[in-house]
Amino acid sequence: MAHNPHAPHGQGPEGNYDPSGNTQMFRAFVDEGAPQGRPQPAASTGPRVGLIVGVIAVIAVLAGVAWLALG
């Protein structure tokens, strides 16, 4: 792509804001959209562990009900 010295910096062909206009603008754009904290692997396994514990609890309750009903 050719460099056009007459084009305003930070604007695309349609006049839209272009964060790649220069390095400072691009870094500011990236920092604005960056997530505030990275999710930890332990946080993503939390719902899965809860689901497994819940299924085991339901099976235990059903086994107890069946034992009482048949006993």
MDAnalysis code that builds the backbone (N, CA, C; Angstrom):
import MDAnalysis as mda
import numpy as np

u = mda.Universe.empty(213, n_residues=71, atom_resindex=np.repeat(np.arange(71), 3), trajectory=True)
u.add_TopologyAttr("name", ["N", "CA", "C"] * 71)
u.add_TopologyAttr("resid", np.arange(1, 72))
u.add_TopologyAttr("resname", ["MET", "ALA", "HIS", "ASN", "PRO", "HIS", "ALA", "PRO", "HIS", "GLY", "GLN", "GLY", "PRO", "GLU", "GLY", "ASN", "TYR", "ASP", "PRO", "SER", "GLY", "ASN", "THR", "GLN", "MET", "PHE", "ARG", "ALA", "PHE", "VAL", "ASP", "GLU", "GLY", "ALA", "PRO", "GLN", "GLY", "ARG", "PRO", "GLN", "PRO", "ALA", "ALA", "SER", "THR", "GLY", "PRO", "ARG", "VAL", "GLY", "LEU", "ILE", "VAL", "GLY", "VAL", "ILE", "ALA", "VAL", "ILE", "ALA", "VAL", "LEU", "ALA", "GLY", "VAL", "ALA", "TRP", "LEU", "ALA", "LEU", "GLY"])
u.atoms.positions = np.array([
    [0.847, -1.169, 0.000],
    [0.000, 0.000, 0.000],
    [0.891, 1.230, 0.000],
    [0.605, 2.168, -0.854],
    [1.417, 3.372, -0.988],
    [1.117, 4.349, 0.132],
    [2.151, 5.091, 0.526],
    [1.984, 6.103, 1.564],
    [1.543, 7.401, 0.907],
    [0.459, 7.968, 1.403],
    [-0.061, 9.217, 0.878],
    [0.212, 10.316, 1.893],
    [1.181, 11.194, 1.634],
    [1.519, 12.237, 2.614],
    [0.420, 13.280, 2.777],
    [-0.553, 13.346, 1.876],
    [-1.624, 14.337, 1.966],
    [-2.821, 13.824, 2.763],
    [-2.849, 12.539, 3.039],
    [-3.968, 11.970, 3.791],
    [-3.792, 12.275, 5.269],
    [-4.870, 12.593, 5.966],
    [-4.760, 12.849, 7.411],
    [-4.407, 11.558, 8.149],
    [-3.563, 11.684, 9.150],
    [-3.157, 10.507, 9.916],
    [-4.320, 9.988, 10.732],
    [-4.399, 8.662, 10.838],
    [-5.407, 8.046, 11.675],
    [-6.771, 7.943, 11.025],
    [-6.845, 8.201, 9.714],
    [-8.132, 8.090, 9.041],
    [-7.978, 7.191, 7.828],
    [-8.987, 6.363, 7.616],
    [-8.990, 5.460, 6.481],
    [-9.493, 6.171, 5.250],
    [-9.678, 5.437, 4.152],
    [-10.115, 6.056, 2.897],
    [-11.496, 6.715, 2.995],
    [-12.384, 6.190, 3.845],
    [-13.715, 6.769, 3.990],
    [-13.767, 7.813, 5.099],
    [-12.642, 8.122, 5.718],
    [-12.623, 9.088, 6.802],
    [-12.890, 8.462, 8.154],
    [-12.996, 7.136, 8.213],
    [-13.205, 6.447, 9.485],
    [-11.920, 6.445, 10.298],
    [-12.070, 6.399, 11.606],
    [-10.918, 6.358, 12.496],
    [-10.143, 5.069, 12.274],
    [-8.845, 5.168, 12.081],
    [-7.990, 4.004, 11.856],
    [-6.920, 3.974, 12.936],
    [-7.024, 3.037, 13.918],
    [-6.053, 3.011, 15.007],
    [-4.655, 2.625, 14.555],
    [-4.514, 2.125, 13.336],
    [-3.175, 1.763, 12.875],
    [-2.469, 2.950, 12.224],
    [-3.014, 4.141, 12.398],
    [-2.418, 5.336, 11.809],
    [-0.995, 5.567, 12.271],
    [-0.720, 5.310, 13.541],
    [0.650, 5.349, 14.036],
    [0.734, 4.431, 15.257],
    [1.924, 4.206, 15.731],
    [2.131, 3.228, 16.799],
    [1.446, 3.654, 18.095],
    [1.521, 4.924, 18.441],
    [0.891, 5.392, 19.682],
    [-0.616, 5.177, 19.653],
    [-1.236, 5.499, 18.551],
    [-2.681, 5.351, 18.442],
    [-3.067, 3.870, 18.486],
    [-2.263, 3.038, 17.847],
    [-2.571, 1.611, 17.848],
    [-2.450, 1.031, 19.254],
    [-1.396, 1.404, 19.975],
    [-1.227, 0.891, 21.349],
    [-2.364, 1.366, 22.250],
    [-2.801, 2.603, 22.093],
    [-3.911, 3.110, 22.896],
    [-5.190, 2.345, 22.565],
    [-5.388, 2.048, 21.279],
    [-6.564, 1.296, 20.858],
    [-6.549, -0.109, 21.452],
    [-5.405, -0.767, 21.431],
    [-5.293, -2.120, 21.966],
    [-5.494, -2.109, 23.475],
    [-4.919, -1.105, 24.156],
    [-5.065, -1.031, 25.613],
    [-6.515, -0.777, 26.016],
    [-7.264, -0.019, 25.223],
    [-8.675, 0.240, 25.530],
    [-9.496, -1.039, 25.471],
    [-9.215, -1.892, 24.492],
    [-10.010, -3.094, 24.303],
    [-9.503, -4.293, 25.068],
    [-8.418, -4.135, 25.810],
    [-7.844, -5.269, 26.537],
    [-8.720, -5.635, 27.727],
    [-8.912, -6.929, 27.960],
    [-9.664, -7.331, 29.162],
    [-8.903, -6.950, 30.418],
    [-9.630, -6.631, 31.466],
    [-8.992, -6.161, 32.693],
    [-8.243, -7.273, 33.414],
    [-8.702, -8.482, 33.305],
    [-8.006, -9.593, 33.953],
    [-8.110, -10.834, 33.101],
    [-7.080, -11.630, 33.119],
    [-7.114, -12.860, 32.339],
    [-7.795, -13.954, 33.151],
    [-8.681, -14.712, 32.514],
    [-9.312, -15.807, 33.246],
    [-8.291, -16.888, 33.564],
    [-8.362, -17.383, 34.764],
    [-7.427, -18.417, 35.175],
    [-8.013, -19.771, 34.817],
    [-7.164, -20.772, 34.535],
    [-7.678, -22.087, 34.176],
    [-8.586, -22.681, 35.252],
    [-8.323, -22.404, 36.531],
    [-9.145, -22.952, 37.611],
    [-10.564, -22.393, 37.537],
    [-10.715, -21.137, 37.094],
    [-12.035, -20.529, 37.011],
    [-12.874, -21.186, 35.923],
    [-12.253, -21.644, 34.839],
    [-13.023, -22.250, 33.763],
    [-13.464, -23.665, 34.112],
    [-12.787, -24.333, 35.053],
    [-13.179, -25.681, 35.437],
    [-14.180, -25.659, 36.578],
    [-14.459, -24.505, 37.171],
    [-15.398, -24.395, 38.283],
    [-16.789, -24.911, 37.962],
    [-17.431, -24.450, 36.914],
    [-18.771, -24.944, 36.600],
    [-18.774, -26.441, 36.289],
    [-17.709, -26.933, 35.676],
    [-17.643, -28.347, 35.342],
    [-17.577, -29.191, 36.611],
    [-16.781, -28.745, 37.582],
    [-16.676, -29.471, 38.844],
    [-18.020, -29.439, 39.565],
    [-18.673, -28.297, 39.561],
    [-19.983, -28.185, 40.194],
    [-21.008, -29.101, 39.542],
    [-20.952, -29.218, 38.239],
    [-21.868, -30.098, 37.525],
    [-21.633, -31.556, 37.917],
    [-20.381, -31.958, 37.987],
    [-20.050, -33.340, 38.358],
    [-20.517, -33.631, 39.778],
    [-20.265, -32.701, 40.701],
    [-20.699, -32.886, 42.081],
    [-22.227, -32.963, 42.147],
    [-22.907, -32.138, 41.384],
    [-24.365, -32.158, 41.364],
    [-24.915, -33.480, 40.836],
    [-24.313, -34.014, 39.782],
    [-24.760, -35.292, 39.225],
    [-24.542, -36.412, 40.234],
    [-23.395, -36.406, 40.908],
    [-23.117, -37.433, 41.920],
    [-24.121, -37.331, 43.067],
    [-24.465, -36.105, 43.474],
    [-25.436, -35.926, 44.553],
    [-26.815, -36.444, 44.141],
    [-27.228, -36.181, 42.906],
    [-28.526, -36.670, 42.428],
    [-28.537, -38.191, 42.394],
    [-27.461, -38.797, 41.928],
    [-27.381, -40.264, 41.899],
    [-27.449, -40.832, 43.314],
    [-26.758, -40.192, 44.261],
    [-26.778, -40.667, 45.650],
    [-28.191, -40.562, 46.238],
    [-28.882, -39.460, 45.962],
    [-30.241, -39.299, 46.468],
    [-31.168, -40.344, 45.842],
    [-31.068, -40.551, 44.552],
    [-31.903, -41.554, 43.891],
    [-31.602, -42.957, 44.412],
    [-30.334, -43.248, 44.667],
    [-29.968, -44.562, 45.220],
    [-30.557, -44.715, 46.608],
    [-30.520, -43.655, 47.419],
    [-31.105, -43.711, 48.760],
    [-32.608, -43.914, 48.735],
    [-33.292, -43.214, 47.819],
    [-34.737, -43.363, 47.675],
    [-35.086, -44.779, 47.207],
    [-34.323, -45.289, 46.272],
    [-34.582, -46.649, 45.777],
    [-34.331, -47.673, 46.897],
    [-33.293, -47.459, 47.683],
    [-32.977, -48.401, 48.778],
    [-34.089, -48.409, 49.822],
    [-34.595, -47.198, 50.141],
    [-35.692, -47.116, 51.103],
    [-36.994, -47.729, 50.541],
    [-37.248, -47.519, 49.251],
    [-38.473, -48.025, 48.640],
    [-38.436, -49.548, 48.523],
    [-37.280, -50.112, 48.245],
    [-37.177, -51.553, 48.074],
    [-36.840, -52.281, 49.365],
    [-36.439, -51.556, 50.376],
    [-36.007, -52.173, 51.640],
    [-37.070, -52.494, 52.601],
])
